Amino acid sequence: MIVQEQTNLWKHFISEYSNILVFAVLYEHRYLWLLCALSLP
């Protein structure tokens, strides 16, 4: 029962963290997209 609770907790944590991670990656990479756009002739 405790193991099941820990598993649910980890699933919740991973889902929350993955959302933040995806947002952070997109947010960071907007500078790369901007540099790529500026470097185009």
N, C-alpha and C positions, 0 to 999 in steps of 0.2 A: 504494500500500500504506500509506504514511504517512497519506494523506488518509483512508483507510478507518478507520484506527486513531483518528484525531482525531474522525471522525464518531461512532464507537462511544463514545468518551469523552464527547462532548457529549451524546449520547443518555442515557448513564448519569447524567451530571451533572444534566441537565434532569429526568429522572425522579425522582432523589433530591431535588432542590430543590423540585419540584412537591409532593411528599409533605410536605415540611417546611412549604411555603407554605400548603397546605390546612390542616394542623394548626394553624399559627400564626393563620390567619384565623379558624378555628373557636374557638380559644382566646381570641383577642381579642374576638370578637363575643359571647362568653358574657356579658360585661358589658352589652352592648346588649340581649340577650334578658332579662337580669335587670331592667334599667331599664324595658323595655317591660312586663314582668310586674308590676312595682311601680306603674307609672303607670296600669294598668288599674283601673277603679273596682271 
